[in-house]
Amino acid sequence: MQQVSVVNILLFFAEDIFQEAGVAMAPDDCAIVVGGILALFFLVAALFADKAGLKLLFIFSTALCAASLVALGLCFHLKDVNGQSFLENYGWLPLASIVLYFIGYSLGLGPLPFVFIGELIPLKAKGVATSVCVVLYYGFGFLITKTFADLVHLVGTGAAYWFYCALLAVTLLVFSVFVPDTKGRTLDEIEQIFGKKVVPTELYSMDEVATCHL
């Protein structure tokens, strides 16, 4: 889901996006704004993830990213239709869309998938499954970054963002239906959700451990 949200495109080409959209702020300043937003709201996510619940926070985060992609696609569509008049009246909209996107991304879509990997994958399969997830993560990142320019050339910049927004909405729906809420659950309880038989772990006091060794 991270790569479908075209985060790499927005990070790599942030300056080009602002220049093409005609934002009055200097592109370098826009990049600084994006970095500050990521740092601040990653911290916010770390502080409130347990209180809000990972699933709820992730759904809200992804929905905000999807809405921002809709707005960003609209920016480029209106720019193509209305030209300079759009820039004069709504030059703030691309910047607002990017800011909202990265707020949403840093609240959940960015950090939480790695938390879900740790919680949802059984311990005995965690090594292999994590490796597969990393390969898929970078593989899809490369594929989307490689083909984005071709997609823009084919359908236009606005439609390209709308296309990936639609994919993000589909993956969010799948996530909402099939991924359980892990708020307040232990790892053993999470495995039981997936039908795994968990052997209870016995706890021993230090005196009992010392007695066993004597």
Secondary structure, DSSP 8 states (H G I E B T S, - for coil): -TTTTTHHHHHHTHHHHHHHHT-SS-HHHHHHHHHHHHHHHHHHHHHHHHHH-HHHHHHHHHHHHHHHHHHHHHHHHHHHHHTHHHHHHHTTHHHHHHHHHHHHIIIIITTHHHHHHHHHS-GGGHHHHHHHHHHHHHHHHHHHHHHHHHHHHHH-HHHHHHHHHHHHHHHHHHHHHHS---TT--HHHHHHHTT----------HHHHHHHH-
